[in-house]
Amino acid sequence: MALTGRTALIAALGSLPVGIWEPSWTGILAVNAPLAVACACDFALAAPVRRLGLTRSGDASVRLGETADVTLTVTNPTRRPLRAQLRDAWPPSTWQPGTETTASRHTLTVPPGERRRVTTRLRPTRRGDRQADRVTIRSYGPLGLFTRQGTHRVPWSVRVLPPFTSRKHLPSKLARLRELDGRTSVLTRGEGTEFDSLREYVPGDDTRSIDWRATARQSTVAVRTWRPERDRHILLVLDTGRTSAGRVGDAPRLDASMDAALLLAALASRAGDRVDLLAYDRRVRALVQGRAAGDVLPSLVNAMATLEPELVETDARGLTATALRTAPRRSLIVLLSTLDAAPVEEGLLPVLPQLTQRHTVLVASVADPHIARMAKTRGNADAVYEAAAAAQAQTERHRTAEQLRRHGVTVVDATPEELAPALADAYLALKAGGRL
């Protein structure tokens, strides 16, 4: 590694006998004049840093867990060749732990009047907008004895989007949707469905579907087939209050709720339904309305990217009022919130009739798998106490869910890995039953 400035000079002099350089610095410089001249020339021949031109290009968004490449173009307008080490600084959450040192540092050489590109590969560990910090360049002379160093600010932002890991369930849910939609031989009947056609009765058909007038005109029993209605309105409501900040595994509950909401939005938009999003705690954190089917998912992902749990108690009355304003006509309101007893009994239950009177309501909540594991532990006194505490927590959770069901609410309570497909199944069940 090259040494610079006075350090290099003293290091070179260190090989001399002590008696030669102890008397005075004048003697030192007299003996080592050639070295001093070399250092001065090296400094003079190093390309100036502040005259360099720097621009950025590359990825402006990336899904959490994936990599983004940001390219830095360095232009050398001077008459001296640039031999440099460059550090492209970003926030710590932009890198995997332990990789920042190697990923952000580059060595480059730029001839006079030319440009070179270096690419920094980012792998963010958190959602949200990540802003580029300073670019520090250390320019070396041809001998590496002296350097010029300076910093540049080259703005760039990378938006880290939710990973949408539940998209792997989408093909199987779409297959079930096609069955409901009449594209296969399986057709359903429900209160909110549209008449499709007549066919011959087969054992197992619902007798309420028999068309007696058509049967009287022919020699076989005819049944009516139905297809689910399209163009229904679905409002996804994300509770971003303090309960969404609780971590389940390696991520907050809010992240699991967002993943489930994205799968439901993708499925519902394919079904021809209109999907809106509301994120709320004590005020509106995000609102997506009136998007076309092809633009729903990108809009939701972009809106969710910057959402973070707020350490405040959710205002249930304000949430309800905002949801009613956002969905003035009959809709399916999907509330992704908690099933903890206190927030539900004190906040949601008193205002729930305002929602259920006009809308179909579905509450989805993230369950902690660690509680289920605790409930099964045995073997010693501590394990028994843990199992008892876990069983009590599960009982309270089930009691809260039953309270919601008595108000006509559909409840989905599942672990982070199971919440998204369970919520999609609940949506399909409502559609098949004609409740949507």
N, C-alpha and C positions, 0 to 999 in steps of 0.2 A: 504494500500500500504506500502510495507516495506521501511524503511529508511536506508541509507547506510552511512558508514564512520563516520566522525566527527559529522555530522548532527544527526545521531542516538544517539551518545554518549551524545551530549548536550541536546537532547530531553529527554533522560533518566534522566539526572541530573536536568532538569528543574523542576522536582517535589520536589526537596529538598528545604528546607528553604534558603532564600538568604544569610543569615549569614554564612551558612555552607560552601558554595563554593566560596564566594567572595574573601577570603584572597589570595589563590594561587591555581595554577593548580596542585601542588604537593598534596595538601589536597584533591582535587577532585579525582585524580587518586588513592590515598590511600583508599578513601571511596568506590570508584567504581572499584576497581581492578578486581572483578569477571566479571563485564561487559566488561572491556577491554580485559580480557582473552577470553571471549565468542566471542567478535568481531574478535580477531586474529584467533581463531579456525575456525570461520565461513568463514573467508577469505581463510584460508588454505585448507578448505574442498570443496570450490567451484571449479568445474571442469575448467581447463584452456581452454580458448577459441581458442587460436591460434593453438593448436594441433588437433582440430576437422577437420574431412574430410567432404567436401561438394561437391556434384555433382548435376547436373540438368538433367531432362528429361521432356518429355511432348510435347505439341503442338508447332510446328515451324511456323505455318501459321494459319490465321483466317480471315474470312470475316468481314468487317467493320460492327459493330452493333451486332456481335455475341461474345461469350465468348471463351477464351482459358485457359486451365489449364496447369500450369507449376509446376512440382513437384521438390522439393528440398530434397535431401537425406542427412541427417546429421549422420555422423559416429563418435562415441565416442571411441577413442582408449585408453583412460586413465583408471586409476583404480578408478576414482571417478564418481559417477552418475552425469549426467548433468541435472540441473533444470534451464531452460532458457526461456527467451523471445526473439523472433527472429523477425526482420523486414527485409522483402524482398523488397528492393527499386526498383522502375521502374519509367520511365518518367511520368510526370503528365498526358499526353495524353493517357496513358495506362488505366486510370480509368475513370469511370463515376464520375462527380463532387460530392464530399462529401463522396465517398466510400473508398478513399485510406487508411484512418486510420484503418478501420476494415478489409479491404481485405488484407493488406500487413503485418499485425502483427499476430504472432502465439505464442502459449505457448506449450512447449514440454518438455518431460522428457525422457532421453536416458540413460539406465543402462550402466555400464562399458562394453566395448567390443561389444556393439550392435549398431544398427542404427535405425533411425526412419525417416518417410517421412512426409512432410507437403506440401500442395498444395495451390498455390496462383492462384486465379481466376482473369484473366484479362478481361477487356471489353474496348478495345481501342475506341477512339473517332476520330482518324485521320488515314488516310492511311499511308503506309510506313513501314520502318524497325524500330522496337522498341527494344533497347538494354537494358539488365538487368543492374542495377546499383549495388551498394555494398549490401552485406548481413551483417547486424549488429546483434551480439548475445550478450546478457547480461546474464551471468551465475551467479546463486545465490547459496550461501551456504545454509546448512540445516536450519539455523535460519532466513535467509533473511536479515541479518544485513549488510553484505558486498557483493559486486558483482565484478566480472571480466567482462570487456567488450572489444570486439574487432570486427574488420570487416574483411570480406573475399570478394574477387572478384571471382564470379562464372559466367563466360560469358554464355550468352544465347541470342538469337535473335528470335523475333517473327515478321513475315512479315504480315502486315495488308493489305488484298486484297480488291479491289473494291467490293461493296455489290452485284452488278448485280441484282438489284431489278426488272428490266424489264424482267427477265426470266419467269415471270408469263404470259407474252404475247406469249411465244414461242409455246405452243400447238396450239393456234388458227392460228398462222402464218404458222406452219407446215401443218396444214390442208389445207390451201390455196395453199401451195406449192405442196401438193399431187395432188390437182386438176390440177394445171399447168403441173405437171409431168406425167399426163395421168393415174394415179392410180384410178381415178374416171371417170365418164362419161363425165366430162367437159374437153375438149381439146382446145387448142388455136392455132392460126396461127400468125406467125410474120416473119419478114425479116431474123432474125437470128435463126430460129428454124429448127429442123430435121423432115423429113417426118416419120410418124408413120404407118398409115393404111388408108383404105377407109371405109366409112360407108354411109348409106342412108341419103339423104338430109332431114332436118327438118326445118320448118319455123323459121326464125331468124338466120340461118347460114349465114356467110359471103359468098356472091356469088363468091368472088374471090377464094374461096376454092373448087369450083366445078371442078371436073376432067372430062372434056368433052370427052376424049377418053374412059374412063371407062364407062361413061354414055351411049355412043354410043353402047357399047357392051352388055348392059343390059336394062331392061325395066324401071328402076328407076334412078333418078338423084343421082350420087355418089359424095361425097365430100371427100377431103383429110383432114386427121387429122394430127396434128403436135405436137411434144413435144419440150419443151425448151431445148436448148443446155446445155450440162454440161461441166465441166472442164474449166469454164471461170475464169479469174483472177480479183480479187478485191483488191484494195489497199486502206486501211483505213488511212487517214492522219489526225492526231490530231494536231491542232494549239495550242501550249503551250505558246504562247506569252502573252502579258499583258492583252489582251481582255478576255482571258480565266480565268483570276483571278477574274473577277467581280462576286460578289455573287448574286445568284438568290435564294431567300429563305434562307435556312441554309447551302448551299453548293456552291462552285465555279462552274462557267459554265463548267469548264473542267470535273468535276465529272459527270454531266449530259451527256456530249458528250461521255465520256468513257462508260457509261451505254448503250447508244444507239449503240455505236460501237460493244459492246459485243453481243447485241441481233442480230445485223446484221451478225456478224461473225458466231454465232451459227446457224442462218438460212441458210446462204450461204454455210457453210461447209456441212450441211445436204443436200443441193441441189447439191452437188458434185463440187462446185466451190472452187478455191484456194484463200485463204485469207492471205494477208500480212498486217503489221502495220508499219506506220512511224509516229513518234512524232517529231515535229520540231518547232523551233522558229528562232534562228540564227545559230543553229547547231542541229545535230541529237541527240535527247534525248532518243529515243528508236527505235529499228528496229527489227522486227520479220519477217522472211522470210522462205519459203520452209518447213513449218510444215505440217505433215500429218493431215488428217481430224480429227482424234481422239485427236491430240495434239494441235490443233489450239487454242481452248478456254483456256486451262490451261496456254499456253505460253503467250497469250495476257493478261490474268489476272495478271500473274506474272510480266510482263513487265510494266503494267500500275500501279502496286502497289506503286512504288516509284516516279511516275511522279508528279511534282508540277508545277503550273504556274510560268513562269519567267517574271519579270517585265521589259521586253524589247519589242521593236516593232518587230513584226515578219518580217523576210526578205523574201518577197514574191518571189523574183527571186531565192534565194537560195532554198526555199521550192520547187518551180517548177522544178528546175534543179535536185534536189535530187529525186523528185517523178518520173521524166522521166528516171533517171538512175535505179530506183528501179522497174519500170514497162516498160521495153523496148518494149514489144508487146502490142497490143490493149487490154485495160483493162477498168474496171469501177473504176474511182478514186472518192472516197467519202471523201470530205474535210469537216471536222467538225471545223467550224471557226465562225466568226462573220458576221453579216449583217450591222454593223455600216458603215455609208457612207464613212468616211475618209479612214479607212484601205482598204476597197474594191476598191474605186475609185482610190486611189493613189498607192495601192500595188498590188491587185489581177488583176484588169481589164487589165492593160497594158501587163501582161504576160499570161493572160488566153488563148489567141489563141494558144499558144504553147501546152497547154494541150488538148483543144478541137479538134485540128487538128488531133490528133492521138487517143485520148481516149474519152470515154463517161464520163462526169463529173457531179457529184452530190454534191451540197453544202448544208450542214445541219447546222442550227444555233439554239441556245437556246434563246427563247423569254422570256421576263420578264412578268409574269402574273400580276404583280403589275401595269404595264403600262396599261393593258387592264381594270383593275379595276378603275384606275384613269380616264380613258376616259369616264367612265359611271357615274362619280360622279356629283352631282348637289346639289343645296340647298342654297349655299351662294357664295359670291364673290370668296373666296379662292378656293372652290371646282370647280368653273367655270374656273378659271385660270389653275388649275391642269388638268382639262379635256382638255383644249386647248393645253397645253404643251404635254400631252400624245397623243392627236390626231396628233400633228405635228411630234412627234417621230415615230408614226406608219406610217404616210405618207412617211417619209424619208426611213423607213425600206422597205415599199412596193415598192418604187421607185428603191431602190438598188436591190431588188429581181428581178424586171422587167428588169433592165439592164443586170443581169446575164442570165435571160431567153432568152433575145435577142441574146446572144452569144451561145445559144444551151445548156445551163446548166439547169439541173433539180434542183429546190430549195425546200428545206423542212425547214419551219420556224414554230417552235412549242415550247410550254412550256416544262419545264423539265419532267413533268409526261407524256406528249404526244409525246415527240420527238422520243423516241425509237420505239413505234409502227408505227408512221408516217414514219420514215426512212425505216422500214421493208416493209411497204406498197409500198413505192416508188420503192424499189428494186424489189418487186414482179411485179409491174406495168411495169418496164423496161424489166423484163424477159418475161412477157406475151406479150409485144409489140414487142419482137424480137430485142430490142436495146441492149441486153446484150448477 
